[in-house]
Amino acid sequence: MSLKRRTILQMIPATAALSVVSGQSMAASHHVVVVGGGFAGATVAKYLRMWSNGGIDVTLVDKNSRHVSCIMSNLVLNGQLQLGDLSFDYSTLQDKYGVRIVQGGVRRIAAGMVELESGDLHECDYVVVATGISFDDIPGLDSRKIPHAWIAGEQTNLLRDQIREDMPRDNGTFVMTIPRAPYRCPPGPYERACLLADILRRRGDGHRVVVLDANDRIQAERTTFERAFYGLYRDIIDYRASVSVASVNSDERIVTTVAGENVHGDVVNVIPRHGAPGLLVESGLTGGGRWAPVNPTTYESSLIPGVYVVGDSQATAQPKSGHMANSQAKVCADAIIRAAAGLSTQNRERLANITTNSACFSPITATEASWLTAVFRLNTETRAMELVPESLGEAHDWNSENYSAMFDWSENLFADTFR
Ligand SMILES: Cc1cc2nc3c(=O)[nH]c(=O)nc-3n(C[C@H](O)[C@H](O)[C@H](O)COP(=O)(O)OP(=O)(O)OC[C@H]3O[C@@H](n4cnc5c(N)ncnc54)[C@H](O)[C@@H]3O)c2cc1C
């Protein structure tokens, strides 16, 4: 195993070193309700139970009975994986760690209270919100016809089926749009463009993948993706920077850009701009902004004390990734355990140790991948999480060894989150 690969695999449990509080020192009967059981929420629930030695009661509420991972979901598009391979129920969190699982949509959050769509109320000492992202409306866009496939599940299968059935054997056009940053998984859309080019190249001749990017440049792994777009896939990928979507004709599969150009595809994949879900907006957690501001030493909301926001919904400048969500969740769990035990979360030793990290593997072909990794550390003066420059790692190339390491890494992350 190469040093780089080993380093990435070792990154996942690294923040576990944060936990120093024993459950025995804690007053009994503290109760936390975690809303959302994705990479952030499931990790918070598990680590709250584990690091408090069962001293904190934890209820995890998710609208679904299982979480479907976005991570690796681009491989559903080329048939290498099925959604079942990426679906995780909450039985291990319940049986092994004693997390109480409730299935239901949440419609309102306040300090010490979570209200479900059913009208059920859950009272608690702390609320953790980890509900991911929602999308802006785009005039004419109907995601039942034009999938985003950026929250994994039915949308992913819909896009896979359209690629299989609606792309002609030769001379087809696949159109995809990339929203303005920050969005979930910075390299993800470029990875999807590469995989589509790979799928279509195997199918026939003369295909095009038109990428309309609202950003002025490739947002992650620029060296790698430029080499792929202008080298390996130069006859297929047509990458256009600074192109935003004004509207979509969902029946005709036409994207109209802000500049007034109509771009038609046999299959169209529009990923709208993201923000924190309406639940956070309506509960007063975004304060009129797009994301929820938090204290990055605890992930407690800057607006509602006692409510914590982790993962993609929160407003720090750290990348919106599942690996990062898992990492933030451990900082948050540690902070809540300390608060419940009446201990400070702001002592110098703890603050000096607050680090988070992110890793993304990007399949470039059906057998080769690249990767990107970064560590963030708390600046104890500004109280902001900052990139540790020397930690920024990028494969700069794609190969089969990275492709196989991608499965080890994702399995490790899935296990650390859901098992
Ligand atoms: C194609 C693709 C590839 C990716 N690849 C990578 C990668 O290689 N590495 C990486 O680290 N990240 C990757 N990501 C990003 C990663 O998937 C997200 O950053 C991560 O899922 C964010 O975790 P989260 O817990 O904040 O939100 P989510 O994982 O979206 O979880 C939110 C949960 O909240 C639940 N929920 C939402 N609203 C409610 C409600 N009102 N009531 C109850 N429950 C609710 C949902 O059902 C869901 O289970 C990728 C994303 C995509 C789309």
The ligand as a MOL file (V3000), in Angstrom:
LIG
                    3D

  0  0  0     0  0            999 V3000
M  V30 BEGIN CTAB
M  V30 COUNTS 53 58 0 0 0
M  V30 BEGIN ATOM
M  V30 1 C -22.4750 12.1860 -7.0250 0
M  V30 2 C -21.9000 12.5360 -5.6680 0
M  V30 3 C -20.6600 12.0330 -5.3040 0
M  V30 4 C -20.1320 12.3480 -4.0430 0
M  V30 5 N -18.8880 11.8590 -3.7170 0
M  V30 6 C -18.3480 12.1720 -2.5230 0
M  V30 7 C -17.0470 11.6850 -2.1640 0
M  V30 8 O -16.3450 11.0170 -2.9360 0
M  V30 9 N -16.5710 11.9840 -0.9280 0
M  V30 10 C -17.3000 12.7150 -0.0300 0
M  V30 11 O -16.8160 12.9050 1.0940 0
M  V30 12 N -18.5050 13.2240 -0.3500 0
M  V30 13 C -19.0510 12.9790 -1.5760 0
M  V30 14 N -20.2860 13.4880 -1.9100 0
M  V30 15 C -20.9550 14.4650 -1.0010 0
M  V30 16 C -21.7330 13.8140 0.1290 0
M  V30 17 O -22.6610 12.8850 -0.3750 0
M  V30 18 C -22.4670 14.8750 0.9600 0
M  V30 19 O -21.5910 15.9110 1.2600 0
M  V30 20 C -23.0050 14.2530 2.2350 0
M  V30 21 O -24.0220 13.3390 1.9060 0
M  V30 22 C -23.5300 15.3010 3.2150 0
M  V30 23 O -23.9810 14.6610 4.3800 0
M  V30 24 P -25.1700 15.2740 5.2470 0
M  V30 25 O -25.3450 14.3390 6.3930 0
M  V30 26 O -24.9300 16.7140 5.5060 0
M  V30 27 O -26.4550 15.2060 4.2950 0
M  V30 28 P -27.1500 13.9190 3.6520 0
M  V30 29 O -26.1840 12.8390 3.4520 0
M  V30 30 O -27.9230 14.4330 2.4730 0
M  V30 31 O -28.2050 13.4230 4.7510 0
M  V30 32 C -29.3510 14.1640 5.0720 0
M  V30 33 C -30.3740 13.2180 5.7110 0
M  V30 34 O -31.4220 14.0190 6.2650 0
M  V30 35 C -32.6740 13.4160 5.9800 0
M  V30 36 N -33.6830 14.4790 5.9700 0
M  V30 37 C -33.7140 15.5590 5.1540 0
M  V30 38 N -34.7510 16.3520 5.4710 0
M  V30 39 C -35.3860 15.7650 6.5110 0
M  V30 40 C -36.5240 16.1110 7.2890 0
M  V30 41 N -37.2190 17.2420 7.0830 0
M  V30 42 N -36.9210 15.2700 8.2610 0
M  V30 43 C -36.2290 14.1150 8.5180 0
M  V30 44 N -35.1340 13.7530 7.8180 0
M  V30 45 C -34.7120 14.5700 6.8320 0
M  V30 46 C -32.4630 12.7430 4.6140 0
M  V30 47 O -33.4040 11.6900 4.4190 0
M  V30 48 C -31.0230 12.2560 4.7190 0
M  V30 49 O -30.9510 10.9220 5.2170 0
M  V30 50 C -20.8620 13.1710 -3.1580 0
M  V30 51 C -22.1160 13.6770 -3.5240 0
M  V30 52 C -22.6390 13.3650 -4.7790 0
M  V30 53 C -23.9850 13.9080 -5.1610 0
M  V30 END ATOM
M  V30 BEGIN BOND
M  V30 1 1 1 2
M  V30 2 1 2 3
M  V30 3 2 2 52
M  V30 4 2 3 4
M  V30 5 1 4 5
M  V30 6 1 4 50
M  V30 7 2 5 6
M  V30 8 1 6 7
M  V30 9 1 6 13
M  V30 10 2 7 8
M  V30 11 1 7 9
M  V30 12 1 9 10
M  V30 13 2 10 11
M  V30 14 1 10 12
M  V30 15 2 12 13
M  V30 16 1 13 14
M  V30 17 1 14 15
M  V30 18 1 14 50
M  V30 19 1 15 16
M  V30 20 1 16 17
M  V30 21 1 16 18
M  V30 22 1 18 19
M  V30 23 1 18 20
M  V30 24 1 20 21
M  V30 25 1 20 22
M  V30 26 1 22 23
M  V30 27 1 23 24
M  V30 28 2 24 25
M  V30 29 1 24 26
M  V30 30 1 24 27
M  V30 31 1 27 28
M  V30 32 2 28 29
M  V30 33 1 28 30
M  V30 34 1 28 31
M  V30 35 1 31 32
M  V30 36 1 32 33
M  V30 37 1 33 34
M  V30 38 1 33 48
M  V30 39 1 34 35
M  V30 40 1 35 36
M  V30 41 1 35 46
M  V30 42 1 36 37
M  V30 43 1 36 45
M  V30 44 2 37 38
M  V30 45 1 38 39
M  V30 46 1 39 40
M  V30 47 2 39 45
M  V30 48 1 40 41
M  V30 49 2 40 42
M  V30 50 1 42 43
M  V30 51 2 43 44
M  V30 52 1 44 45
M  V30 53 1 46 47
M  V30 54 1 46 48
M  V30 55 1 48 49
M  V30 56 2 50 51
M  V30 57 1 51 52
M  V30 58 1 52 53
M  V30 END BOND
M  V30 END CTAB
M  END
